[in-house]
Amino acid sequence: MTDREQMTGAEVDESAGEAAAPESLTANEEGPRGPLLEIRETIPAWLRYVLGTIPILGVILIWWVLTGSAPAEERVISPTILPSPVEVVQSFESLWFDRALTRNVIVSFRRVILGFLVGVAIAFPLGLFMGSFTKIRALFNPIAVLSAYLPIPALVPLTLSLLGTGERQKIGFLAFAFVIYLLPLIVAAVDKVDAVYIKTALTLGASRWQIVRKVLFGVAWADIYQAMRLGFGIGWSYILLTEMVDIGQGIGGIIITSQRRGPREHIYLVLLVIVAIAFLTDKIWSIVGRWLFPYKNEKHG
């Protein structure tokens, strides 16, 4: 009879308890979980919206207390710096008619779309090939790395020198900015494709271009789409940089004109309009994404 077989019941129970000790210790290390906060808990949609609304209402309340709860002379912040929420809302009519809000939004939207299309036309194939072929990555990676450290506002005087002050400059600046933002994300998306897919395709006799088109691009397409979605939203901050330098049509022109000539309320209204446009366009990207990649929904839903 072996030593293990000769162990008494108490010894066996003690041994089992020692084996289970690490698991119990791990559970104790996690600590007690409170009733209000759970780690990565699932909450209903209505609660998510309620919780998300609380900080927004808090900001509006603080804004009103600082600017709208006393006469102009007694306010904590002067109305020439920060108007009250009521004054901002009341100025919408003059922004709509006197400053031609709709026409300027359309001008800016057109510039963002054209700059985005030009940027994607450069970043998409370059990023796909850099992620697919090591020699192409070695060729362009130094430029990509250096451009990642380049401040985007520095491109404004550069494009003004190269392209003048017209539409070409604004679209060219946006295209440069989109390329700098999108290129590393597209390369990273292609890098994420598991090598097992490439090996399987090679085993089945696929050519290099079939692997690039159907395997690397096919698998990475969902992540590339997400990068494009994020980049398009950031484009609304890029457009202000170039439109506020050369005053003319566009929402950036409205902001700088309002800052110089007034009314200041228009500045904050335009910022709210930009947020609303970016939010709506992001929802459109999201809807199209759910249609293109239903399996992503199932995975994260």
Backbone hydrogen bonds, N-H to C=O, Kabsch-Sander energy under -0.5 kcal/mol:
donor,donor_aa,acceptor,acceptor_aa,energy
6,Q,2,T,-1.4
7,M,4,R,-0.9
12,V,8,T,-2.2
13,D,9,G,-2.5
14,E,10,A,-2.5
15,S,11,E,-2.6
16,A,12,V,-2.6
17,G,13,D,-2.2
18,E,14,E,-2.1
19,A,15,S,-2.0
20,A,16,A,-1.9
21,A,17,G,-0.9
24,S,20,A,-1.8
25,L,21,A,-2.8
26,T,22,P,-2.3
27,A,23,E,-2.0
28,N,24,S,-2.4
29,E,25,L,-2.3
30,E,26,T,-1.2
31,G,27,A,-0.6
31,G,28,N,-1.0
34,G,32,P,-0.5
38,E,36,L,-0.5
40,R,38,E,-0.5
41,E,38,E,-1.0
43,I,41,E,-0.5
48,R,44,P,-1.7
49,Y,45,A,-2.1
50,V,46,W,-2.2
51,L,47,L,-2.7
52,G,48,R,-2.0
53,T,49,Y,-1.5
54,I,50,V,-1.2
56,I,52,G,-0.7
57,L,53,T,-2.6
58,G,54,I,-2.3
59,V,55,P,-2.4
60,I,56,I,-2.2
61,L,57,L,-2.4
62,I,58,G,-2.4
63,W,59,V,-2.7
64,W,60,I,-2.5
65,V,61,L,-2.5
66,L,62,I,-2.2
67,T,63,W,-1.5
68,G,64,W,-3.0
69,S,64,W,-0.8
74,E,71,P,-1.3
75,R,71,P,-0.6
75,R,72,A,-0.8
76,V,66,L,-0.8
77,I,66,L,-1.6
81,I,78,S,-1.8
82,L,78,S,-2.6
88,V,84,S,-2.2
89,V,85,P,-2.2
90,Q,86,V,-2.4
91,S,87,E,-1.1
92,F,89,V,-1.6
93,E,90,Q,-0.5
95,L,91,S,-1.9
96,W,92,F,-2.7
97,F,93,E,-2.3
98,D,94,S,-1.5
99,R,94,S,-1.1
99,R,95,L,-0.5
101,L,95,L,-0.8
101,L,96,W,-0.6
104,N,100,A,-2.1
105,V,101,L,-2.5
106,I,102,T,-2.3
107,V,103,R,-1.9
108,S,104,N,-2.3
109,F,105,V,-2.9
110,R,106,I,-2.3
111,R,107,V,-1.9
112,V,108,S,-2.4
113,I,109,F,-2.4
114,L,110,R,-2.5
115,G,111,R,-2.7
116,F,112,V,-2.4
117,L,113,I,-2.6
118,V,114,L,-2.3
119,G,115,G,-2.4
120,V,116,F,-2.8
121,A,117,L,-2.2
122,I,118,V,-1.1
123,A,119,G,-3.2
124,F,120,V,-2.5
126,L,122,I,-1.4
127,G,123,A,-2.8
128,L,124,F,-2.3
129,F,125,P,-2.4
130,M,126,L,-2.4
131,G,127,G,-2.1
132,S,128,L,-0.9
133,F,129,F,-3.1
134,T,132,S,-0.5
137,R,133,F,-2.0
138,A,134,T,-2.6
139,L,135,K,-1.6
140,F,136,I,-2.0
141,N,137,R,-2.6
144,A,140,F,-2.3
145,V,141,N,-2.9
146,L,142,P,-2.5
147,S,143,I,-2.6
148,A,144,A,-1.3
149,Y,145,V,-0.7
149,Y,146,L,-1.0
150,L,147,S,-1.1
154,A,151,P,-1.2
155,L,152,I,-2.1
156,V,153,P,-1.4
158,L,154,A,-1.0
159,T,155,L,-2.8
160,L,156,V,-2.1
161,S,157,P,-2.0
162,L,158,L,-2.0
163,L,159,T,-3.1
164,G,160,L,-1.3
166,G,163,L,-0.5
170,K,166,G,-1.3
171,I,167,E,-2.6
172,G,168,R,-2.7
173,F,169,Q,-2.8
174,L,170,K,-2.1
175,A,171,I,-2.5
176,F,172,G,-2.5
177,A,173,F,-2.5
178,F,174,L,-2.8
179,V,175,A,-2.4
180,I,176,F,-2.3
181,Y,177,A,-1.9
182,L,178,F,-3.1
183,L,179,V,-2.4
185,L,181,Y,-0.6
186,I,182,L,-2.5
187,V,183,L,-2.3
188,A,184,P,-2.2
189,A,185,L,-2.0
190,V,186,I,-2.1
191,D,187,V,-2.3
192,K,188,A,-1.5
193,V,190,V,-1.3
197,Y,194,D,-1.4
198,I,194,D,-0.7
199,K,195,A,-2.5
200,T,196,V,-2.1
201,A,197,Y,-2.2
202,L,198,I,-2.5
203,T,199,K,-2.2
204,L,200,T,-1.7
205,G,202,L,-1.3
206,A,201,A,-2.6
211,I,207,S,-2.1
212,V,208,R,-2.3
213,R,209,W,-2.7
214,K,210,Q,-2.9
215,V,210,Q,-0.7
215,V,211,I,-1.3
216,L,211,I,-3.0
217,F,212,V,-2.3
219,V,215,V,-2.6
220,A,216,L,-2.1
221,W,217,F,-1.6
224,I,220,A,-2.5
225,Y,221,W,-2.6
226,Q,222,A,-1.8
227,A,223,D,-2.0
228,M,224,I,-2.3
229,R,225,Y,-2.4
230,L,226,Q,-2.2
231,G,227,A,-2.5
232,F,228,M,-2.4
233,G,229,R,-1.5
234,I,230,L,-1.9
235,G,231,G,-1.3
236,W,233,G,-1.3
237,S,234,I,-1.7
238,Y,234,I,-1.5
239,I,235,G,-2.2
240,L,236,W,-0.6
241,L,237,S,-0.8
241,L,238,Y,-0.6
242,T,238,Y,-1.2
243,E,239,I,-2.2
244,M,240,L,-1.9
246,D,242,T,-1.5
247,I,245,V,-0.8
251,I,104,N,-0.6
254,I,250,G,-1.3
255,I,251,I,-1.8
256,I,252,G,-2.2
257,T,253,G,-2.1
258,S,254,I,-2.5
259,Q,255,I,-2.0
260,R,256,I,-1.5
261,R,257,T,-3.2
262,G,257,T,-0.7
262,G,258,S,-1.1
266,H,263,P,-1.3
267,I,264,R,-1.1
268,Y,264,R,-1.0
269,L,265,E,-1.9
270,V,266,H,-2.6
271,L,267,I,-1.9
272,L,268,Y,-2.0
273,V,269,L,-2.4
274,I,270,V,-2.6
275,V,271,L,-2.2
276,A,272,L,-2.3
277,I,273,V,-2.6
278,A,274,I,-2.8
279,F,275,V,-2.3
280,L,276,A,-2.4
281,T,277,I,-2.7
282,D,278,A,-2.0
283,K,279,F,-1.9
284,I,280,L,-1.8
285,W,281,T,-2.4
286,S,282,D,-2.3
287,I,283,K,-2.5
288,V,284,I,-2.5
289,G,285,W,-2.4
290,R,286,S,-2.3
291,W,287,I,-1.5
292,L,288,V,-2.5
293,F,289,G,-2.8
296,K,293,F,-1.1
297,N,293,F,-1.0
298,E,294,P,-1.9
299,K,295,Y,-1.8
300,H,296,K,-2.4
301,G,297,N,-2.3
